């Protein structure tokens, strides 16, 4: 089952991002016109509720597959912490956290620093969020080095049947 948009997303306003926004599609932060999202570097939290039926849980293991994540994801489901994913596949077993009825998923995504440095290179020093001696992103055409960022998905809930395999013939 694919978890479709919209997603509630919050960024850290101290690093230039919007505190609360809605994404109508999962896409890279670099694709947004809003500079606070486009050039954001740090953590952003995606929130989504979804419903699971008792039948879907019966005799199944349940997994959350985040699809494409740039770069790191920490997941919470119904207040439980099934873990951090830092490499593909961004999939985790959430059987012990999922319940019949409404479930609340939070995915905290952390990207890398270059996008913030590129964004800061485009504004006067007193409007920058960073202070660094790294100048490799200061070129006029530096936006071509922007790194895809965020939860790109698709995010899926996967149900896998528990099978008992017998060694007896």
C-alpha positions in Angstrom: 0.0 0.0 0.0 1.5 3.3 -1.1 1.2 6.2 1.3 0.2 9.0 -1.0 0.5 12.8 -0.5 -0.1 15.1 1.2 2.6 14.9 3.8 3.0 17.4 6.7 6.7 18.5 6.8 8.5 20.6 9.3 12.0 22.1 9.0 14.1 24.0 11.5 13.4 27.7 11.0 16.8 28.6 12.6 18.4 27.0 9.5 16.1 28.8 7.0 13.4 26.2 6.5 9.6 26.7 7.0 8.4 25.4 10.4 5.3 23.8 9.0 4.4 23.1 5.3 2.6 20.6 3.3 4.1 18.6 0.4 1.6 17.6 -2.2 4.2 15.2 -3.7 7.4 13.6 -2.5 10.2 15.3 -4.4 13.7 16.7 -3.8 13.9 19.8 -1.7 16.0 21.2 -4.6 12.9 21.2 -6.8 11.0 23.8 -4.7 11.0 27.5 -5.5 11.0 28.4 -1.8 14.6 29.2 -0.9 14.1 27.9 2.6 13.4 24.4 1.3 15.6 24.5 -1.9 18.8 25.4 -0.1 18.0 23.7 3.3 20.5 21.5 5.0 19.7 19.7 8.2 16.8 17.7 9.5 13.2 17.8 8.3 10.3 15.7 9.7 7.6 14.2 7.5 4.4 13.2 9.1 1.6 11.0 7.7 -1.3 9.0 9.2 -2.5 5.8 7.6 -5.0 3.1 8.5 -4.4 -0.6 8.8 -7.1 -3.2 9.1 -7.1 -6.2 11.4 -7.1 -8.4 8.3 -4.0 -6.8 7.0 -2.2 -7.6 10.3 -3.4 -11.2 10.6 -0.4 -13.6 10.2 1.7 -10.8 8.5 4.9 -9.1 9.2 4.6 -5.4 8.4 7.4 -3.3 6.8 7.7 0.4 6.0 9.7 0.9 2.8 10.7 4.6 2.4 11.8 4.2 -1.2 14.5 6.8 -2.1 15.9 8.8 0.8 18.6 11.4 0.5 20.5 10.9 2.8 19.5 9.5 6.2 16.1 8.6 7.8 15.0 8.0 11.4 11.6 6.5 11.7 9.0 6.7 14.5 5.7 4.8 14.2 3.1 5.3 16.9 5.8 6.7 19.2 8.0 3.6 18.7 11.5 3.9 17.2 12.1 1.0 14.7 15.4 2.5 13.8 17.6 4.6 11.6 18.3 3.8 7.9 21.4 5.3 6.2 21.6 3.1 3.1 19.4 1.4 0.6 17.0 -0.4 1.0 15.4 2.1 3.3 13.1 -0.6 4.7 12.3 -1.7 8.2 10.2 -4.2 10.1 7.5 -2.3 12.0 5.4 -5.3 13.0 5.7 -4.5 16.7 4.8 -0.9 16.3 1.9 -1.0 13.8 -1.7 -1.5 15.1 -5.2 -2.0 13.6 -6.7 1.4 13.0 -4.9 4.7 12.6 -1.1 4.7 12.7 1.1 7.8 12.9 4.3 7.8 10.9 7.1 10.3 11.4 10.2 10.2 9.2 13.1 12.5 10.1 15.3 13.0 7.1 18.8 14.5 7.2 20.6 15.7 4.1 24.1 17.0 3.5 25.7 20.4 3.8 26.4 21.5 0.2 22.9 22.8 -0.6 23.1 25.3 2.3 26.6 26.4 1.3 25.4 26.9 -2.3 22.4 28.9 -1.1 24.5 31.0 1.3 26.9 31.8 -1.5 24.1 33.6 -3.4 23.3 36.1 -0.6 25.2 38.8 1.3 27.3 37.5 4.3 24.9 39.0 6.9 22.0 36.9 5.4 23.9 33.6 5.5 23.2 30.7 7.9 26.7 29.4 7.7 30.2 30.7 8.3 32.9 28.7 6.7 36.1 28.8 4.8 34.8 26.3 2.3 34.5 28.2 -1.0 34.2 25.4 -3.5 30.4 26.1 -3.9 30.8 29.9 -4.4 30.9 29.8 -8.2 28.1 31.5 -10.1 27.0 28.2 -11.6 27.2 26.3 -8.3 23.5 25.3 -8.4 24.5 22.5 -10.8 26.1 20.9 -7.8 22.9 20.8 -5.7 22.3 17.4 -4.2 18.9 15.8 -4.2 17.6 15.9 -0.7 14.7 14.6 1.4 12.2 11.8 1.3 11.6 11.0 -2.4 9.6 7.8 -1.9 7.5 6.2 -2.8 6.7 5.2 0.8 4.9 1.9 1.1 3.5 -0.3 3.8 4.3 -3.9 2.9 2.6 -6.9 4.3 4.5 -10.2 4.2 2.9 -13.5 5.2 4.5 -15.5 8.0 5.1 -19.0 6.7 6.1 -22.0 8.7 8.5 -24.1 6.8 8.8 -27.7 7.9 11.9 -29.8 7.3 9.6 -32.9 7.3 8.7 -34.2 3.9 
